[in-house]
Amino acid sequence: MKKLAVAAASIALVAALTGCSASGAAAHTAKPTAAASATAQATQTHAQACTVVMDKLRSLSSMQSDLASAMTDPAKAQAMLDTMASTFTSMDSSVTNPEVKAKTSAVASAFTDYATYIKKVQATPSSLDTNELTAKLKALSSASTAVGQECAGGK
């Protein structure tokens, strides 16, 4: 039962995070050049950084089609969690604009904290503390909202 709760929490997270990709999707539709996205540049503009962010958030939203089956499959939920972790890490390492970097680093850190906790609970289901889980989800939601707002502002 607790493994199902962990899977459900992971899936709820995907659903919550994919909402922030829609909020600013229209604000930055231009694709960065290959050089801008392949290399972390110290001169990255706010718009370039936000294009990277929005592309990564959209890639997370593409996972929505897998949500239903992951609700009953803890292994699939874990795979989704790993993919999300990789996406957040990639997003943060691709952003060098200082304003946006502060937000991507915060969301990547909050996600790492959340993912570490979920893995601990999956290994030892009796360690599930709903208050701790809720606190981690709130921290992650707050950080992801902040990065979404930073890039939705059209700076």
KEKEFI-688854 format. One record per residue (C-alpha): x, y, z. Coordinates in steps of 0.05 Angstrom, whole numbers, padded with zeros to 5 digits, always signed. Layout:
<pts>
XYZ ...
</pts>
This chain:
<pts>
+00000+00000+00000 +00056+00049+00017 +00091+00033-00049 +00027+00053-00084 +00025+00117-00043 +00096+00133-00064 +00079+00119-00137 +00018+00163-00130 +00060+00219-00099 +00109+00214-00157 +00053+00218-00208 +00020+00276-00172 +00087+00311-00177 +00090+00301-00252 +00021+00329-00259 +00036+00389-00216 +00101+00405-00251 +00074+00399-00320 +00025+00455-00305 +00082+00505-00298 +00105+00492-00369 +00039+00516-00397 +00040+00582-00360 +00097+00612-00399 +00097+00569-00461 +00077+00626-00507 +00126+00676-00477 +00187+00644-00508 +00174+00606-00571 +00240+00617-00607 +00288+00559-00605 +00359+00574-00582 +00415+00563-00632 +00453+00498-00627 +00512+00536-00597 +00468+00568-00544 +00436+00504-00522 +00496+00458-00528 +00544+00503-00491 +00533+00539-00426 +00551+00610-00443 +00566+00664-00392 +00530+00713-00438 +00465+00673-00441 +00407+00721-00445 +00346+00715-00401 +00305+00695-00462 +00355+00641-00482 +00356+00613-00411 +00280+00613-00409 +00276+00577-00475 +00319+00522-00445 +00274+00521-00383 +00209+00519-00422 +00235+00464-00469 +00254+00421-00409 +00188+00433-00375 +00151+00415-00439 +00191+00350-00441 +00165+00335-00371 +00094+00349-00393 +00101+00297-00448 +00103+00245-00392 +00029+00256-00377 +00010+00200-00424 +00046+00151-00379 +00013+00174-00315 -00044+00124-00312 +00000+00062-00319 +00052+00089-00270 -00001+00096-00216 -00004+00021-00208 +00068+00006-00226 +00121+00028-00176 +00177+00009-00223 +00149+00053-00278 +00139+00109-00227 +00212+00103-00207 +00233+00105-00280 +00192+00169-00288 +00225+00198-00226 +00294+00182-00254 +00276+00214-00321 +00251+00276-00285 +00314+00280-00243 +00356+00277-00307 +00313+00331-00339 +00320+00378-00279 +00395+00367-00276 +00402+00379-00351 +00360+00442-00346 +00402+00470-00290 +00468+00454-00323 +00444+00486-00389 +00426+00553-00356 +00479+00605-00343 +00438+00669-00339 +00445+00689-00266 +00371+00708-00255 +00345+00644-00284 +00401+00601-00257 +00381+00619-00185 +00312+00590-00199 +00335+00528-00238 +00386+00511-00184 +00331+00517-00131 +00283+00472-00168 +00338+00421-00185 +00358+00420-00111 +00286+00413-00087 +00274+00357-00137 +00338+00320-00117 +00316+00325-00044 +00247+00299-00062 +00273+00242-00106 +00323+00220-00052 +00266+00217-00002 +00221+00177-00049 +00277+00127-00062 +00287+00119+00013 +00213+00106+00022 +00211+00057-00035 +00268+00018-00003 +00237+00022+00066 +00162+00035+00060 +00154+00040+00135 +00196+00104+00134 +00140+00142+00098 +00124+00205+00137 +00066+00241+00103 +00085+00307+00136 +00156+00302+00109 +00131+00282+00041 +00082+00340+00041 +00137+00389+00061 +00182+00364+00004 +00125+00369-00046 +00110+00440-00023 +00183+00460-00029 +00187+00431-00098 +00121+00463-00119 +00145+00530-00094 +00212+00525-00131 +00179+00501-00196 +00128+00558-00192 +00185+00608-00183 +00222+00583-00244 +00158+00583-00284 +00142+00654-00262 +00213+00677-00278 +00206+00653-00349 +00133+00670-00359 +00146+00743-00345 +00176+00755-00414 +00236+00793-00386 
</pts>
